[in-house]
Amino acid sequence: MNTILITGSSSGFGLETARYFLDRNWNVIATMRTPRADLLPKSERLHIIALDVTDAQSIARAVRDAGPIDALVNNAGAGLMGALEGVSLDDTRQIFELNTFGTMAMTQAVLPGFRRRNSGVVVNVSSAVTLKPFPMLSAYTASKAAIEAFSENLALEVEPFGVRVRIVIPGRAPQTSFSATARARSQNGIPEAYADFAKQVFSKASQEPGEVTSASDVAEAVWRAVTDGSSPVRIAAGSDAVSLFAKEALNTG
Ligand SMILES: NC(=O)c1ccc[n+]([C@@H]2O[C@H](COP(=O)([O-])OP(=O)(O)OC[C@H]3O[C@@H](n4cnc5c(N)ncnc54)[C@H](OP(=O)(O)O)[C@@H]3O)[C@@H](O)[C@H]2O)c1
């Protein structure tokens, strides 16, 4: 039976992806900063393990306790909003520590096992903000663009060892905890000089009708990334991300 380890399984995309793989008879190692047994259906195939991806000891312990796995999903992450002038470098470093270095550290921790077994899939969750620039999100976007850049290189580097790397790129998902967490992290991010402009930007974005991404869109994209060996390295999740992919293809094609 196959085993998947998912980071950030306490809410949103990570929680739904854990549910999705459990429903399809996988062993699921749902990792959470604060483990909770009540979030997912009870199952002998479910193992809940404590993991903070910014803590090297926590990573080493979780990967050891998990044992051999077939797939890793680096989903844990958070947003950071604000004008570059208003966002401190400390906050920027923290967001890279979580989104980018957390993803790299987890990948480093599982790669030796994947390489020895000549098999394994790493799925790194990015964001469609890398496809369409959006003001007040430069630090967050940079942390995700860095994930995409290293993942595309890594995919070539580990292919000879039977290891696959995929990037899942979700669109905007207002129903997860993401926006509230980003707002809480982003106090003082908008200096007075940017206040009117920022208000316009956010009010326009909130009124924009149309396409959003659901947690199940992301779970399906992760499923495709993990189970379909012929899937592309970059996989859009959600109809808004799919539309942005199509526009990008037109621009570059
Ligand atoms: N929602 C969107 O619009 C959107 C769009 C594109 C991409 N994304 C990306 O998708 C991923 C999941 O986001 P989401 O929308 O599902 O948001 P979410 O509901 O806020 O989930 C984020 C998860 O990351 C976990 N986490 C935070 N810091 C962590 C740490 N240091 N170590 C381990 N886990 C940690 C959170 O755990 P706690 O409960 O302990 O905080 C939570 O389980 C993120 O990488 C995000 O950047 C989101």
The ligand as an SDF file (V2000), in Angstrom:
LIG
                    3D

 48 52  0  0  0  0  0  0  0  0999 V2000
   -5.6780   29.9350   -0.1280 N   0  0  0  0  0  0  0  0  0  0  0  0
   -5.1300   30.4740   -1.2040 C   0  0  0  0  0  0  0  0  0  0  0  0
   -5.6760   31.4240   -1.8030 O   0  0  0  0  0  0  0  0  0  0  0  0
   -3.8500   29.8830   -1.7700 C   0  0  0  0  0  0  0  0  0  0  0  0
   -3.6090   30.0830   -3.1300 C   0  0  0  0  0  0  0  0  0  0  0  0
   -2.4610   29.5500   -3.6850 C   0  0  0  0  0  0  0  0  0  0  0  0
   -1.5680   28.8470   -2.8870 C   0  0  0  0  0  0  0  0  0  0  0  0
   -1.8020   28.6840   -1.5650 N   0  0  0  0  0  0  0  0  0  0  0  0
   -0.8320   27.9030   -0.7860 C   0  0  0  0  0  0  0  0  0  0  0  0
   -1.4290   26.6870   -0.4160 O   0  0  0  0  0  0  0  0  0  0  0  0
   -0.8630   26.2100    0.8010 C   0  0  0  0  0  0  0  0  0  0  0  0
   -1.9580   25.8760    1.7830 C   0  0  0  0  0  0  0  0  0  0  0  0
   -2.7030   27.0540    2.0300 O   0  0  0  0  0  0  0  0  0  0  0  0
   -4.2250   27.0410    2.5170 P   0  0  0  0  0  0  0  0  0  0  0  0
   -4.9680   27.9570    1.6360 O   0  0  0  0  0  0  0  0  0  0  0  0
   -4.7010   25.6540    2.7310 O   0  0  0  0  0  0  0  0  0  0  0  0
   -4.0460   27.8310    3.9080 O   0  0  0  0  0  0  0  0  0  0  0  0
   -4.3290   27.4090    5.4050 P   0  0  0  0  0  0  0  0  0  0  0  0
   -5.7150   26.8750    5.5480 O   0  0  0  0  0  0  0  0  0  0  0  0
   -3.9340   28.6140    6.2120 O   0  0  0  0  0  0  0  0  0  0  0  0
   -3.2910   26.2210    5.6830 O   0  0  0  0  0  0  0  0  0  0  0  0
   -1.9290   26.4350    5.8940 C   0  0  0  0  0  0  0  0  0  0  0  0
   -1.3550   25.2330    6.6260 C   0  0  0  0  0  0  0  0  0  0  0  0
    0.0710   25.4420    6.8140 O   0  0  0  0  0  0  0  0  0  0  0  0
    0.3610   25.1330    8.1690 C   0  0  0  0  0  0  0  0  0  0  0  0
    1.5740   25.7710    8.6840 N   0  0  0  0  0  0  0  0  0  0  0  0
    1.8060   27.0840    8.9020 C   0  0  0  0  0  0  0  0  0  0  0  0
    3.0400   27.2560    9.4170 N   0  0  0  0  0  0  0  0  0  0  0  0
    3.5910   26.0100    9.5280 C   0  0  0  0  0  0  0  0  0  0  0  0
    4.8410   25.5120    9.9920 C   0  0  0  0  0  0  0  0  0  0  0  0
    5.7980   26.3260   10.4500 N   0  0  0  0  0  0  0  0  0  0  0  0
    5.0740   24.1690    9.9580 N   0  0  0  0  0  0  0  0  0  0  0  0
    4.1070   23.3210    9.4950 C   0  0  0  0  0  0  0  0  0  0  0  0
    2.9000   23.7280    9.0660 N   0  0  0  0  0  0  0  0  0  0  0  0
    2.6610   25.0620    9.0820 C   0  0  0  0  0  0  0  0  0  0  0  0
   -0.8690   25.5840    8.9290 C   0  0  0  0  0  0  0  0  0  0  0  0
   -0.8400   25.0010   10.2160 O   0  0  0  0  0  0  0  0  0  0  0  0
   -1.4010   25.7250   11.5380 P   0  0  0  0  0  0  0  0  0  0  0  0
   -2.8540   25.3450   11.5910 O   0  0  0  0  0  0  0  0  0  0  0  0
   -0.5780   25.1500   12.6360 O   0  0  0  0  0  0  0  0  0  0  0  0
   -1.1630   27.2130   11.3590 O   0  0  0  0  0  0  0  0  0  0  0  0
   -1.9630   25.0560    8.0230 C   0  0  0  0  0  0  0  0  0  0  0  0
   -2.1710   23.6760    8.2450 O   0  0  0  0  0  0  0  0  0  0  0  0
    0.1090   27.2950    1.2660 C   0  0  0  0  0  0  0  0  0  0  0  0
    1.4170   26.9220    0.8830 O   0  0  0  0  0  0  0  0  0  0  0  0
   -0.3510   28.5290    0.5000 C   0  0  0  0  0  0  0  0  0  0  0  0
    0.7190   29.4260    0.2890 O   0  0  0  0  0  0  0  0  0  0  0  0
   -2.9450   29.1690   -0.9780 C   0  0  0  0  0  0  0  0  0  0  0  0
  1  2  1  0
  2  3  2  0
  2  4  1  0
  4  5  1  0
  4 48  2  0
  5  6  2  0
  6  7  1  0
  7  8  2  0
  8  9  1  0
  8 48  1  0
  9 10  1  0
  9 46  1  0
 10 11  1  0
 11 12  1  0
 11 44  1  0
 12 13  1  0
 13 14  1  0
 14 15  2  0
 14 16  1  0
 14 17  1  0
 17 18  1  0
 18 19  2  0
 18 20  1  0
 18 21  1  0
 21 22  1  0
 22 23  1  0
 23 24  1  0
 23 42  1  0
 24 25  1  0
 25 26  1  0
 25 36  1  0
 26 27  1  0
 26 35  1  0
 27 28  2  0
 28 29  1  0
 29 30  1  0
 29 35  2  0
 30 31  1  0
 30 32  2  0
 32 33  1  0
 33 34  2  0
 34 35  1  0
 36 37  1  0
 36 42  1  0
 37 38  1  0
 38 39  2  0
 38 40  1  0
 38 41  1  0
 42 43  1  0
 44 45  1  0
 44 46  1  0
 46 47  1  0
M  CHG  2   8   1  16  -1
M  END
$$$$
